[in-house]
Amino acid sequence: MRALARHLPQLAARVPWVELGEWPTPVSAVEIAGRPIWIKHEGDAHAAYGGNKIRTLEVWFGHARERGARRIWALGAYGSNHVIASAIHAPRAGLECAALLFPQPHSEWADENCGAIVAIGCRIVRLRSVAELPFVGLALAARDRDAIVMPPGGATPIGTFGAMAAAFELAEQIATGAAPPPARIVLPIGSTCTTAGLLAGLALAETAGVWRWPVPLVHGVRVTPWPVTSRLRIAALAARTLARVVALGGPRVTLRFSELVARLVVDGRELGRGYGRITVGGAHAMAALPAPRLDGVYSAKAAAALLRLHRERVGPLLFWATKSTTVLGAPTLDSLGTAPPAIVEWLRR
């Protein structure tokens, strides 16, 4: 949120937030087949645990504190990046974290995150499937009066403000020559929060005169299926974010909804057999891009699309590298003893 505050201070002053990240995250170039790709290293946002969710949580934690909450619930799959980021960073905002988790396919990255959630010792409610999530989430919100319940990935016009501010940060870095203005920003789409936030942020930065170049396409790569990652649904979340900007006294973006949609690409070619299931393309991308750190569930699928676009000579390309750089430790026997038995069994498979 720092970059937003530098350019639109009156708007930023009306948005409660808690600074968590080490900003700006770096931008660097890597050469593939003799041509460069630029990388925005969101994984370096914090040494304990970085990634794109840090931006989302800065505003969600600020919202929770403004509401007087003592606890924040994070919802997601067993290996959710959003949940582990919440569990690690909530105490820094003076909040307890609790987690509502549903099963997902095994992978080394899901196992790592799930084990770390267990190791932290936060309260965990385990669901039998994702289908139970809306009902249990609503019940929690009604019953736990001292808490705020975030949706998966924090994907509301509250959470999108973090990625919206990141567009201003990127504009500053381009202005200093850290990277050229990209033709496309490539990133994974899971909960849609970061994608919608960037889409809104580029439009707002353009309106504010901060983005002074042709506005790039936001090229989202599906890691969760339709309808969660519907193009219209993502654009609608971006439009709701911009409406909140106006409600808080910020600039009005005059783009029509159809123009906002036109700035978004939703790429389903790398989804494979679905959420959490590793693809051949993702494995190849991890071998071709040894840095930044990639995970087969999210960022490697986006990197596979990035390399495909690069081969097709689309560019300049900027890869929004969302996976935390930090590798997390395994849970202790004591922490396993307090976790839901079904999750412990899943970890031991």
C-alpha positions as CSV (number, residue, x, y, z in Angstrom):
1,M,0.0,0.0,0.0
2,R,3.0,2.3,0.3
3,A,3.0,3.1,-3.5
4,L,-0.7,3.9,-3.5
5,A,-0.1,6.2,-0.5
6,R,2.6,8.1,-2.4
7,H,0.4,8.9,-5.4
8,L,-3.1,9.0,-3.9
9,P,-2.5,9.8,-0.2
10,Q,-6.1,10.9,0.6
11,L,-7.5,7.6,-0.7
12,A,-4.8,5.5,1.1
13,A,-5.5,7.4,4.3
14,R,-9.1,6.1,4.2
15,V,-8.1,2.4,3.9
16,P,-7.0,0.7,7.1
17,W,-4.0,-1.5,6.6
18,V,-1.1,-3.1,8.5
19,E,2.3,-3.0,6.9
20,L,3.7,-6.5,6.5
21,G,5.8,-6.6,3.4
22,E,9.3,-5.5,2.4
23,W,8.4,-3.1,-0.5
24,P,9.0,-2.8,-3.3
25,T,9.5,-6.4,-4.3
26,P,12.4,-6.7,-6.8
27,V,12.2,-6.8,-10.6
28,S,14.8,-8.6,-12.6
29,A,15.4,-10.1,-16.1
30,V,16.2,-13.6,-17.1
31,E,17.3,-14.6,-20.6
32,I,15.5,-17.5,-22.3
33,A,16.5,-18.5,-25.9
34,G,18.4,-15.2,-26.2
35,R,15.6,-12.9,-25.2
36,P,14.6,-11.4,-21.9
37,I,11.6,-12.1,-19.6
38,W,11.1,-9.8,-16.6
39,I,10.1,-11.1,-13.3
40,K,8.4,-9.4,-10.4
41,H,9.6,-11.3,-7.3
42,E,6.6,-11.2,-5.0
43,G,8.1,-14.2,-3.2
44,D,10.6,-11.9,-1.6
45,A,7.9,-9.8,0.1
46,H,8.9,-11.2,3.5
47,A,11.7,-13.4,4.8
48,A,9.4,-15.5,7.0
49,Y,6.9,-16.1,4.2
50,G,6.3,-13.9,1.2
51,G,4.3,-14.2,-2.0
52,N,1.3,-12.3,-3.4
53,K,-0.9,-12.9,-0.4
54,I,1.1,-10.5,1.8
55,R,-0.4,-7.6,-0.1
56,T,-3.9,-9.0,0.3
57,L,-3.4,-9.5,4.0
58,E,-2.1,-6.0,4.7
59,V,-5.6,-4.6,4.0
60,W,-7.6,-7.6,5.4
61,F,-5.7,-7.3,8.7
62,G,-6.3,-3.6,8.7
63,H,-10.0,-4.2,8.1
64,A,-10.1,-6.7,10.9
65,R,-8.4,-4.4,13.4
66,E,-10.7,-1.5,12.5
67,R,-13.7,-3.7,13.2
68,G,-12.3,-4.6,16.6
69,A,-11.8,-8.3,15.7
70,R,-9.5,-10.5,17.8
71,R,-9.3,-13.3,15.3
72,I,-9.3,-13.8,11.6
73,W,-10.4,-16.9,9.8
74,A,-8.6,-17.9,6.6
75,L,-10.4,-20.3,4.3
76,G,-8.7,-22.6,1.7
77,A,-7.4,-26.0,0.7
78,Y,-5.1,-28.0,2.9
79,G,-2.0,-26.5,1.2
80,S,-3.4,-22.9,0.7
81,N,-0.8,-20.2,0.3
82,H,-3.4,-17.7,1.7
83,V,-4.0,-19.8,4.8
84,I,-0.3,-20.3,5.7
85,A,0.5,-16.6,5.0
86,S,-2.4,-15.7,7.3
87,A,-1.3,-18.0,10.1
88,I,2.3,-16.7,10.0
89,H,1.6,-13.0,9.7
90,A,-1.6,-12.5,11.8
91,P,0.2,-12.3,15.1
92,R,2.2,-9.4,13.7
93,A,-1.1,-7.5,13.4
94,G,-2.2,-8.5,16.9
95,L,-4.6,-11.0,15.6
96,E,-5.2,-14.7,16.2
97,C,-5.6,-16.8,13.1
98,A,-7.9,-19.8,12.6
99,A,-8.2,-21.9,9.5
100,L,-11.0,-23.7,7.7
101,L,-9.5,-26.3,5.4
102,F,-10.8,-28.6,2.7
103,P,-8.9,-31.5,1.0
104,Q,-6.8,-31.2,-2.1
105,P,-4.5,-33.5,-4.1
106,H,-1.1,-34.3,-2.6
107,S,2.0,-32.4,-3.9
108,E,5.2,-31.4,-2.2
109,W,4.0,-27.8,-2.0
110,A,0.6,-28.6,-0.6
111,D,2.3,-31.0,2.0
112,E,4.8,-28.2,2.9
113,N,2.1,-25.6,3.5
114,C,-0.3,-27.9,5.3
115,G,2.5,-29.2,7.6
116,A,3.5,-25.6,8.4
117,I,-0.1,-24.6,9.2
118,V,-0.3,-27.6,11.6
119,A,3.2,-26.6,13.1
120,I,2.0,-23.1,13.9
121,G,-0.7,-24.5,16.1
122,C,-3.6,-22.3,15.0
123,R,-7.1,-23.6,15.4
124,I,-8.1,-25.7,12.4
125,V,-11.6,-26.8,11.3
126,R,-11.4,-29.5,8.7
127,L,-14.1,-29.9,6.1
128,R,-14.8,-33.1,4.1
129,S,-15.0,-31.2,0.8
130,V,-15.0,-27.7,-0.7
131,A,-18.8,-28.0,-1.1
132,E,-19.2,-27.4,2.6
133,L,-17.2,-24.2,2.6
134,P,-19.9,-21.6,2.1
135,F,-22.2,-23.1,4.7
136,V,-19.6,-23.5,7.4
137,G,-18.1,-20.1,6.6
138,L,-21.4,-18.3,6.9
139,A,-22.1,-20.2,10.2
140,L,-18.7,-19.1,11.5
141,A,-19.3,-15.5,10.6
142,A,-22.6,-15.6,12.5
143,R,-21.3,-17.4,15.5
144,D,-17.8,-16.1,16.1
145,R,-18.6,-12.5,17.0
146,D,-14.9,-11.6,17.8
147,A,-13.8,-12.6,14.3
148,I,-13.6,-11.7,10.7
149,V,-14.0,-14.5,8.2
150,M,-12.1,-14.0,4.9
151,P,-13.3,-15.7,1.8
152,P,-10.8,-18.0,0.0
153,G,-7.9,-15.9,-1.1
154,G,-9.4,-12.8,0.5
155,A,-11.1,-12.1,-2.9
156,T,-13.3,-9.1,-2.2
157,P,-12.9,-5.4,-2.9
158,I,-11.1,-5.3,0.5
159,G,-8.4,-7.7,-0.5
160,T,-8.0,-6.4,-4.0
161,F,-6.6,-3.1,-2.8
162,G,-3.3,-4.8,-2.1
163,A,-2.7,-5.8,-5.7
164,M,-4.2,-2.6,-6.9
165,A,-1.5,-0.7,-5.0
166,A,1.1,-3.0,-6.6
167,A,0.3,-1.6,-10.0
168,F,1.5,1.8,-8.7
169,E,4.7,0.2,-7.4
170,L,5.4,-1.4,-10.7
171,A,4.8,1.9,-12.5
172,E,7.5,3.5,-10.3
173,Q,9.9,0.7,-11.1
174,I,9.3,1.0,-14.8
175,A,9.9,4.8,-14.5
176,T,13.3,4.1,-13.0
177,G,14.3,1.7,-15.8
178,A,14.0,-1.5,-13.8
179,A,11.9,-3.0,-16.6
180,P,10.3,-1.9,-19.8
181,P,6.6,-1.3,-20.0
182,P,5.2,-4.9,-20.4
183,A,2.8,-5.9,-23.2
184,R,1.5,-8.6,-20.8
185,I,1.6,-9.4,-17.1
186,V,1.4,-13.1,-16.6
187,L,0.3,-14.7,-13.3
188,P,-1.7,-17.6,-12.0
189,I,-5.5,-17.2,-11.2
190,G,-6.7,-19.1,-8.2
191,S,-9.0,-17.1,-6.0
192,T,-8.9,-14.1,-8.5
193,C,-7.9,-11.5,-5.9
194,T,-4.5,-10.6,-7.3
195,T,-5.6,-10.7,-10.9
196,A,-8.7,-8.5,-10.3
197,G,-6.6,-6.1,-8.2
198,L,-3.9,-5.7,-10.9
199,L,-6.6,-5.1,-13.5
200,A,-8.2,-2.4,-11.3
201,G,-4.8,-1.0,-10.3
202,L,-3.6,-0.5,-13.9
203,A,-6.8,1.3,-14.8
204,L,-6.5,3.5,-11.7
205,A,-2.8,4.2,-12.2
206,E,-3.6,5.2,-15.8
207,T,-6.4,7.6,-14.7
208,A,-4.1,9.1,-12.0
209,G,-1.3,9.7,-14.6
210,V,1.1,7.3,-12.9
211,W,1.0,4.7,-15.6
212,R,2.2,6.6,-18.6
213,W,2.6,3.8,-21.2
214,P,0.2,1.6,-23.1
215,V,-1.7,-0.5,-20.5
216,P,-0.7,-4.2,-20.6
217,L,-3.0,-7.1,-20.8
218,V,-3.3,-9.0,-17.6
219,H,-2.8,-12.6,-18.7
220,G,-4.2,-14.8,-16.0
221,V,-3.5,-18.5,-16.1
222,R,-6.1,-20.8,-14.6
223,V,-5.1,-23.0,-11.7
224,T,-8.7,-23.3,-10.6
225,P,-11.5,-24.0,-13.0
226,W,-14.5,-22.0,-14.3
227,P,-16.7,-20.6,-12.9
228,V,-14.4,-19.4,-10.1
229,T,-12.0,-18.0,-12.8
230,S,-14.6,-16.7,-15.2
231,R,-13.3,-13.8,-17.1
232,L,-16.5,-11.8,-16.4
233,R,-16.4,-12.6,-12.7
234,I,-12.8,-11.4,-12.5
235,A,-13.6,-8.2,-14.4
236,A,-16.6,-7.6,-12.2
237,L,-14.5,-7.9,-9.0
238,A,-12.1,-5.3,-10.6
239,A,-15.1,-3.0,-11.3
240,R,-16.3,-3.4,-7.7
241,T,-12.8,-2.5,-6.5
242,L,-12.9,0.7,-8.7
243,A,-16.4,1.5,-7.3
244,R,-15.0,1.3,-3.8
245,V,-12.2,3.6,-4.8
246,V,-14.8,6.2,-5.7
247,A,-16.8,5.6,-2.6
248,L,-13.7,6.3,-0.5
249,G,-13.1,9.6,-2.4
250,G,-10.6,8.4,-5.0
251,P,-10.5,9.1,-8.7
252,R,-13.3,7.8,-11.0
253,V,-12.1,5.5,-13.7
254,T,-14.2,6.1,-16.8
255,L,-13.6,2.8,-18.6
256,R,-16.7,0.9,-19.6
257,F,-17.0,-2.6,-18.3
258,S,-16.4,-4.0,-21.8
259,E,-13.1,-2.1,-21.9
260,L,-12.0,-3.6,-18.6
261,V,-12.9,-7.1,-19.8
262,A,-10.8,-6.5,-23.0
263,R,-7.7,-5.9,-20.9
264,L,-8.0,-9.3,-19.3
265,V,-6.9,-12.7,-20.8
266,V,-8.0,-15.9,-19.0
267,D,-5.8,-18.7,-20.2
268,G,-7.1,-22.2,-19.5
269,R,-4.5,-24.2,-21.5
270,E,-2.3,-25.0,-18.5
271,L,-5.0,-26.2,-16.0
272,G,-4.5,-29.9,-16.8
273,R,-6.6,-32.2,-14.7
274,G,-7.6,-29.5,-12.3
275,Y,-6.7,-27.7,-9.1
276,G,-3.6,-29.0,-7.3
277,R,-2.8,-31.5,-10.1
278,I,0.7,-31.1,-11.5
279,T,1.2,-30.8,-15.3
280,V,3.9,-31.7,-17.6
281,G,4.1,-28.1,-18.8
282,G,4.5,-26.9,-15.2
283,A,7.3,-29.4,-14.6
284,H,9.1,-28.2,-17.7
285,A,8.7,-24.6,-16.6
286,M,10.3,-25.4,-13.2
287,A,13.3,-26.9,-15.0
288,A,13.6,-23.9,-17.5
289,L,13.2,-21.3,-14.7
290,P,15.2,-22.4,-11.7
291,A,14.6,-19.0,-10.1
292,P,12.2,-17.6,-8.8
293,R,10.9,-20.5,-6.8
294,L,7.9,-22.0,-8.5
295,D,5.2,-24.4,-7.2
296,G,3.4,-27.0,-9.3
297,V,0.0,-26.0,-8.0
298,Y,0.0,-22.3,-8.9
299,S,3.1,-20.5,-10.3
300,A,4.5,-23.3,-12.4
301,K,1.4,-23.5,-14.5
302,A,1.5,-19.7,-15.1
303,A,5.2,-20.0,-16.0
304,A,4.3,-22.7,-18.5
305,A,2.0,-20.1,-20.2
306,L,4.8,-17.5,-19.9
307,L,7.3,-19.7,-21.8
308,R,4.7,-20.5,-24.4
309,L,4.0,-16.8,-25.0
310,H,7.8,-16.2,-25.1
311,R,8.2,-18.8,-27.8
312,E,5.4,-17.1,-29.8
313,R,7.5,-13.9,-29.5
314,V,4.8,-12.0,-27.5
315,G,6.4,-9.4,-25.4
316,P,7.8,-7.7,-23.4
317,L,6.5,-10.1,-20.8
318,L,6.5,-9.6,-17.0
319,F,6.0,-12.6,-14.8
320,W,4.2,-12.0,-11.5
321,A,6.0,-14.6,-9.4
322,T,3.6,-15.4,-6.6
323,K,5.2,-18.2,-4.7
324,S,7.0,-17.4,-1.4
325,T,10.8,-17.8,-1.7
326,T,11.0,-19.3,1.8
327,V,10.8,-23.1,2.3
328,L,8.8,-24.0,5.4
329,G,9.7,-26.6,8.0
330,A,7.8,-29.8,8.8
331,P,5.4,-30.1,11.8
332,T,6.6,-31.5,15.1
333,L,5.1,-34.6,16.7
334,D,3.5,-32.4,19.4
335,S,1.8,-30.2,16.8
336,L,0.6,-33.2,14.9
337,G,-1.0,-34.4,18.1
338,T,-3.4,-31.4,18.2
339,A,-4.3,-31.4,14.5
340,P,-7.5,-32.9,13.1
341,P,-6.9,-36.6,12.6
342,A,-7.9,-36.6,8.9
343,I,-5.3,-33.9,8.2
344,V,-2.6,-35.9,10.0
345,E,-3.6,-39.0,8.0
346,W,-3.4,-37.0,4.8
347,L,0.1,-35.7,5.7
348,R,1.4,-39.2,6.4
349,R,0.3,-40.7,3.1
